[in-house]
Amino acid sequence: MITQKVGAADNGADALFDNQAGATFRKSAAAATTSISNAFNNSGTVEVLTGTLNLSSDGTHTGSFNASSAATLQFGGGTHNL
């Protein structure tokens, strides 16, 4: 997984989270909502075990998404290319 700043100023506005092939991004803490507000690309695996994972910005996804029966995966904003 790689995070990178691609903007001129380091204010996080142009940040990118890239979950690469072979990597797993797992949301497992608390039943609350975890929101990722920067672009999130997934070519690996995203697992939501409890609570809600909200992807609220853009993303390109060629990997897999798995959510347990006690969890929610939410595409809460932006454009997501699946």
Kinemage of the C-alpha trace (Angstrom):
@kinemage 1
@onewidth
@group {chain A} dominant
@subgroup {mainchain}
@vectorlist {calphas} color= white
{ca met a 1} P 0.000 0.000 0.000
{ca ile a 2} L 1.272 3.432 -0.877
{ca thr a 3} L 0.191 6.900 0.156
{ca gln a 4} L 1.498 9.808 -1.791
{ca lys a 5} L 1.151 13.562 -1.992
{ca val a 6} L 0.626 14.666 -5.548
{ca gly a 7} L -0.264 18.337 -5.041
{ca ala a 8} L 1.981 21.371 -4.843
{ca ala a 9} L 1.132 22.077 -1.200
{ca asp a 10} L 1.284 19.402 1.454
{ca asn a 11} L -2.242 20.019 2.767
{ca gly a 12} L -3.589 16.529 1.980
{ca ala a 13} L -6.140 17.776 -0.549
{ca asp a 14} L -4.539 15.798 -3.391
{ca ala a 15} L -3.543 12.763 -1.318
{ca leu a 16} L -3.939 9.285 -2.817
{ca phe a 17} L -4.187 5.930 -1.034
{ca asp a 18} L -3.199 3.060 -3.322
{ca asn a 19} L -3.965 -0.443 -1.992
{ca gln a 20} L -1.763 -2.435 -4.337
{ca ala a 21} L -2.176 -5.964 -5.712
{ca gly a 22} L -1.358 -8.520 -3.041
{ca ala a 23} L -2.095 -6.080 -0.181
{ca thr a 24} L -5.082 -6.167 2.192
{ca phe a 25} L -6.732 -3.090 3.688
{ca arg a 26} L -8.786 -4.233 6.695
{ca lys a 27} L -11.294 -2.227 8.756
{ca ser a 28} L -11.708 -4.168 11.987
{ca ala a 29} L -11.795 -1.699 14.896
{ca ala a 30} L -15.063 -0.506 16.426
{ca ala a 31} L -18.593 -0.582 15.098
{ca ala a 32} L -18.363 3.093 14.169
{ca thr a 33} L -17.867 4.571 10.698
{ca thr a 34} L -14.382 5.038 9.312
{ca ser a 35} L -14.280 7.556 6.449
{ca ile a 36} L -11.456 7.884 3.953
{ca ser a 37} L -11.748 11.339 2.423
{ca asn a 38} L -8.918 11.206 -0.101
{ca ala a 39} L -8.856 9.202 -3.338
{ca phe a 40} L -8.651 5.452 -2.647
{ca asn a 41} L -7.554 3.025 -5.365
{ca asn a 42} L -7.866 -0.705 -4.750
{ca ser a 43} L -6.105 -3.363 -6.801
{ca gly a 44} L -5.677 -5.630 -3.756
{ca thr a 45} L -8.296 -6.668 -1.198
{ca val a 46} L -10.483 -4.514 1.049
{ca glu a 47} L -12.083 -6.280 4.028
{ca val a 48} L -14.701 -4.658 6.264
{ca leu a 49} L -15.168 -6.803 9.359
{ca thr a 50} L -17.225 -4.482 11.576
{ca gly a 51} L -18.885 -1.078 11.348
{ca thr a 52} L -18.870 0.988 8.166
{ca leu a 53} L -16.035 1.853 5.798
{ca asn a 54} L -16.986 4.974 3.837
{ca leu a 55} L -14.950 5.835 0.729
{ca ser a 56} L -15.974 9.452 0.213
{ca ser a 57} L -13.780 10.494 -2.693
{ca asp a 58} L -12.772 9.102 -6.086
{ca gly a 59} L -11.187 5.744 -6.791
{ca thr a 60} L -10.359 3.103 -9.362
{ca his a 61} L -10.913 -0.473 -8.231
{ca thr a 62} L -9.772 -3.682 -9.899
{ca gly a 63} L -9.361 -5.624 -6.653
{ca ser a 64} L -11.929 -7.278 -4.409
{ca phe a 65} L -14.194 -5.922 -1.675
{ca asn a 66} L -15.468 -8.146 1.130
{ca ala a 67} L -17.844 -7.080 3.909
{ca ser a 68} L -19.005 -9.331 6.729
{ca ser a 69} L -22.681 -9.529 7.659
{ca ala a 70} L -21.957 -7.117 10.552
{ca ala a 71} L -20.341 -4.518 8.294
{ca thr a 72} L -21.105 -2.011 5.547
{ca leu a 73} L -18.993 -0.823 2.634
{ca gln a 74} L -20.188 2.597 1.492
{ca phe a 75} L -19.184 4.515 -1.637
{ca gly a 76} L -20.191 7.824 -0.099
{ca gly a 77} L -18.966 10.276 -2.706
{ca gly a 78} L -16.846 10.908 -5.739
{ca thr a 79} L -16.622 8.665 -8.783
{ca his a 80} L -15.656 5.033 -8.309
{ca asn a 81} L -14.637 3.015 -11.363
{ca leu a 82} L -15.270 -0.647 -10.618
